[in-house]
Structures are given as C-alpha cells and as structure tokens.
Amino acid sequence: MTRPRVLLVEDDTSIARFVQMALEEMPIELVTCANVPDAMQALKAGGAQLIITDLMLPGESGIDLVQRLLNEPAPGAKVPVVVFSAGLTPAVREQLGALKVWRLLSKPASVLELEACVRDALHIDQHLAPSVATAESNGQDVLRSTSDKAEKADEAEAIATHFAGDTFLFKAYRASCVQQFPADVKLGDTACAAQDWSALRRLAHSLATVLLTLGHPAESVRANQLENAAAHLMAAQCVEHWLLLRAFLMRP
C-alpha cells in the first residue's frame, strides 16, 4: 500500500530535522523542499496529500506558495496546507484565514501536535501512528555533565513540552542541531561581514525556534532580539546580539 505523501517546505535544516524525527513513526512519506520553486516542482510530480510550510523562506514566502496554489492550476491546488511558523501574528492569521489555509501551527510545536495535525489531515487512525510518548521517557537521566541546575530544568521542561517526555528523541535532535551549529555560525559571520541583514534575520528567526525547542529560552530571546534588530537595519545591535549568540552556539 502506497504511503500518503506529505510535503514539508522548510529551509532551516534543524527544524526540518525536528519534523522528520517527530513524524518518522507515522505511515507517511515525507518529502522536504527548501523553497517555493522546489515545492511547486515536487507538487507537479503528484501524490502530495498534505503541505506543511514555513512562512519565512528564501525568495518567495509561504504566503506566496499558498497564493500560487490558489491561482495556478497544479496537482497541489486542492491539497490542505498547514502553515508552521513562529510569525503567526494576528494580522498574519487573518491573512492566512482569508486564503483558506487548513491549519496554523505555531513554532515551536511539540511532536504530539505535529503528529495530531498530520493524523487529522490524512485521517490516520491513532493506533497506526504510535506516539513517541510510548518510547523511552525517563526524563531523570543526566542530559549533560553540568552543574547548572537551571539549565537542566530548562531542558527537562523542553523534553516534556516538545518531545512528549521522550529523552532519547530529544538527545538525538540535540545532536543533529549541534552538528548544524557550525554551519549556522559561518552563515551568520558571512551575513554580518556583508551587512546582509535580511540573511541574518532569517537565520535568527530559525535559531529562535530551535533554541527554544532545545530548552534554551534566554538564548531564544537573544535570537528574537537579533531578528528584530536585523528587521530594523540596526547594524550595531545586530553585531552585538550576533556575537553573544555566536559564543553560545560555539561553546563546547
């Protein structure tokens, strides 16, 4: 039996990895694209039964994708769309409602929220998609050798909130993010050197979600501050916030 195909449109590697890990036990085929043109090409190949898209993408945005699906005859024109974004302000929600987006999902979401969303869209019985909550859920093991009790508490809360208590899944996701951080640092350094505040804003937007998902709320706030500074072209503040955020990403 052919598995239903879900199209994920997400340019951030760490967030895409989180969605992949959250949905890997479900009876679906997940196809990931990093931008709107690639997503449209994937839709033309046929078979997609659900689209999950971020709003902030390189080039055309997630809203552009939704509008193209409404205006262009394509195999994906009637596929339900889930907007998965940290930018769901009241105005954006109203705009997406007018575009008849099927569901809005705020970042960061939990694995259970993602599972439930896909189950609802594809009408998958819950017993066919075992939740990660049934996996290892001992949140008491030591996450890393550190004497910082507050940091451990933040991580424990992240495990409970975003990973349904599954420490194994959290640690696997954290490892993938740590591998990605050097590339993020290189991207941020390049953006600062070129004063490409738009690129720095996109990076900060993604890091805010990733860091909150990993249980680093203070650093997530720092990323939000960087995103705001970049949006307002505040060069000095961009550099200040980036250097502090960079130091955290590069720590042992």
Secondary structure as the mmCIF struct_conf table of DSSP 4:
data_model
#
loop_
_struct_conf.conf_type_id
_struct_conf.id
_struct_conf.beg_label_comp_id
_struct_conf.beg_label_asym_id
_struct_conf.beg_label_seq_id
_struct_conf.end_label_comp_id
_struct_conf.end_label_asym_id
_struct_conf.end_label_seq_id
HELX_LH_PP_P HELX_LH_PP_P1 THR A 2 PRO A 4
STRN STRN1 ARG A 5 VAL A 9
HELX_RH_AL_P HELX_RH_AL_P1 THR A 13 LEU A 23
TURN_TY1_P TURN_TY1_P1 GLU A 24 GLU A 25
BEND BEND1 MET A 26 PRO A 27
STRN STRN2 GLU A 29 CYS A 33
BEND BEND2 ALA A 34 ASN A 35
HELX_RH_AL_P HELX_RH_AL_P2 VAL A 36 LYS A 44
TURN_TY1_P TURN_TY1_P2 ALA A 45 ALA A 45
STRN STRN3 ALA A 48 THR A 53
BEND BEND3 LEU A 55 LEU A 55
BEND BEND4 PRO A 58 GLU A 60
HELX_RH_AL_P HELX_RH_AL_P3 GLY A 62 ASN A 71
BEND BEND5 GLU A 72 GLU A 72
TURN_TY1_P TURN_TY1_P3 PRO A 75 LYS A 78
BEND BEND6 VAL A 79 VAL A 79
STRN STRN4 VAL A 81 SER A 85
BEND BEND7 ALA A 86 ALA A 86
HELX_RH_AL_P HELX_RH_AL_P4 PRO A 90 ALA A 98
TURN_TY1_P TURN_TY1_P4 LEU A 99 LYS A 100
BEND BEND8 TRP A 102 TRP A 102
STRN STRN5 ARG A 103 SER A 106
BEND BEND9 LYS A 107 PRO A 108
HELX_RH_AL_P HELX_RH_AL_P5 VAL A 111 LEU A 122
TURN_TY1_P TURN_TY1_P5 HIS A 123 HIS A 123
HELX_RH_3T_P HELX_RH_3T_P1 GLN A 126 LEU A 128
BEND BEND10 ALA A 129 ALA A 129
HELX_RH_3T_P HELX_RH_3T_P2 VAL A 132 THR A 134
BEND BEND11 ALA A 135 ALA A 135
TURN_TY1_P TURN_TY1_P6 GLY A 139 GLN A 140
BEND BEND12 ASP A 141 ASP A 141
BEND BEND13 LEU A 143 SER A 145
HELX_RH_AL_P HELX_RH_AL_P6 LYS A 149 HIS A 162
BEND BEND14 PHE A 163 PHE A 163
TURN_TY1_P TURN_TY1_P7 ALA A 164 GLY A 165
HELX_RH_AL_P HELX_RH_AL_P7 THR A 167 ALA A 193
TURN_TY1_P TURN_TY1_P8 ALA A 194 GLN A 195
HELX_RH_AL_P HELX_RH_AL_P8 TRP A 197 THR A 213
TURN_TY1_P TURN_TY1_P9 LEU A 214 GLY A 215
HELX_RH_AL_P HELX_RH_AL_P9 PRO A 217 ALA A 231
TURN_TY1_P TURN_TY1_P10 HIS A 232 LEU A 233
HELX_RH_AL_P HELX_RH_AL_P10 ALA A 235 LEU A 249
TURN_TY1_P TURN_TY1_P11 MET A 250 MET A 250
#
